[in-house]
Amino acid sequence: MRYLRTGGPAAIRRPRPTDSDEFVAAARRSRDLHHPWLAAPANQEEYENYLRRIRRRDSAGYLICDRASGEIAGYVNISGIVLGALRGGFLGYAAFLPYSGTGHASAGAALVIDHAFTSVGLHRLEANIQPGNEPSRRVARKLGFRLEGFSPDYLFIDGAWRDHERWAITAPNPA
């Protein structure tokens, strides 16, 4: 398997149509873990729609894979990519069972952040996290994100407008 980057227990690569069965099985297995924070594509049609979304110019998607087995351990998306003076986007991430709590999500997200700042040329990434989602908050802190603010009723998730904390990280300034 050819990966974009590797580090720690994780490697990242682009999702493919042939990943559908494994991805959907992992999403279904992890449904209770992710609820109510997010809903990963849990059937073939949703996965195909996901692939279409992340192939747009303003989005990118990556699979987090376990380096030892090659299994899909989670995924990371960058949405709302804007170039020009901003050069930023919104980062979302999730681990699948049994990889939740193993360091795969933070290692994979770190690889995507490095790729975004170096190869894609982004300068700023934001992560919008619901206040009760402590695992995602831990990942953001571990990766060096800073808490920048609070947005009430920010995103419509699981049938309701949800409050979110706004976390951000910027690329290191060149020396």
Protein Blocks (a to p, Z undefined) as FASTA:
>chain_A
ZZfbdchjbdcddddfklmmmmmmmmmmmmmmmpckbccdfbfklmmmmmmmmmpmkbcc
dddddfklopafbdcddehiaehjnopaddddddddfkgonlmmmmmmmmmmmmmmmmno
pabdcddddfklmmlmmmmmmnopacfbdcehkbcgehiacddddddddddddZZ
